[in-house]
Amino acid sequence: MSDDDFAMSWKFTAGVLGFGFFTRCEGLSCNVEIDEYKEGGFDSFTWKWPTGVRFSNITLSRPFTKQTIPLSWWVSSSGIVPLPTLGEIVASGPDGRVLGSWLLMGVFPVSWKGPSFDAGRVSAAEETLEICHQGFV
């Protein structure tokens, strides 16, 4: 792998369900939450303690594909039988080689926006999936 490799696609799976490749992935991040306490008598010193980690929601987007039907089924059925599961996001380069992967615990769909159709635009119909998770494994 050279230093010039970059991600071209993102593959998403949740449990045993594979949802194919996405062309955009946003929000793959976490932040450590900090509590601060000013020490009495020394106004110039503040104690800082980590209190937890907050994981942001992840948004995946792609042109409309045949994987849209299972994806929309997964999102709509999660409202009936909510089952957080393991998920994985795999970043692949232009040649298909895996550049990195993230295993996520407690994956659950937050929203799905189906493709919009506009005959006046010369672009692919796009869908967007937003997921939440409880952290990296």
N, C-alpha and C positions, 0 to 999 in steps of 0.2 A: 504494500500500500504506500503510495507516495504522499507527500505533504499536500499535493494539489487535489486529492480526491475530495469530492463534495457530494452531499446527499441529493439524489434526484427523485427518489420516491420513498414512501413510508408505508410499510405493511402493518396492518392492525389485526390482531386476533383477540378474542375474549373467550376464555375457556376453550372449548373445542371448536368454536365457530371462527372461521377465517373470513374476513371482510375485504380481502384484496388490498390493492395498493392505493395510496392517496398521494396527491401531488403537493400538498401543503400541510405542515404540522406547526401549530403555534401553542405556546403555553407550557412547554415541557420544562417546568421549573419548581423550585421549592425555596422557602425562606425560613430561617430560624427566627422564632419570635423571642424577644428579649424583654425582661423586666428590669427596670432601673430603680435603684434606691440610693438617695443621697445620704452619705454618712453624716450623722449629727456631729456638729462641731467643726467639721472640715468641709466647707461648702464647695471646695474645689475638687472633691473626690466623689465619684459615683460608682457604686457597685453595679455590675451587670450580670444577670443570670439568664441562661437559655431556659425557656419554659416550654418549648415544643417546636415542632416543625409544621409549617403550613404548605400544602401542595396545591398548586393552581390547577384549574380545569384545563384540559387539553382540547384543542379544536383541530379536527382533521377535515380537509376539503379535497375534492376531486371532481373531475367530469363525471357525468352520469354513466354508470356501467351496469352490467347484469347483476353485480353484487348489491345493487340498491334494494332489491326486494328482501333478501335476508336481513340486511341492515335495518330497514324500516320495521320489519317484524320484530327484531331483537329489541329495538327501542320501545315499540308499542306494547310488547308483552312484558316489559320490565315494570310497567305501571300496574300490571295485574299480579305478577309473581316476581317481586323484587329479589334478585339473587346476585349480590355483588360477587364477582369472580376474579380470577387471575387474568391479566391481559398482558399483551406484549406489543411494543412498537419497535419495528426493525427499520433502520435507515439503510438504504442501498444506494450505491454509486451508479454512474452512467452505464457501467459494464455489468451491473447486477450484483456485484460483490457487496457483502454485508460490511458496513462501516461502523455500525454500533447498534446496540439494542438496549431497551429498557423494559424490565419486567415489573409490572404494576400489580399491587394487591388491592382488592376491593373495588374493582372497576365497575362503574355503573353509568349508563347513559343519562345525560342531563337533557339534551335536546338533539333533534335531527331536523334539518331543513332540506326538504326535497328540491329537486331541480326546478328551476324557473325556465320557462320557454319563451323565447322572443324571436320571431321569424325575421325581425328587422336587424338583429345583431348577428355578426359573423363570429360566434364563439360557442364553445360547448356548453351545454346545460350543466350546471354545477350543483353538487350536494355538499352539505356541511354536517358533521357530527361533532357534538361536544360531549366529552366524558369527564367524570370526576374519578378520583382514586384516593386510596388511603395511604399511599406511599410506594416507594421503590423497594423491591425485594433484592 
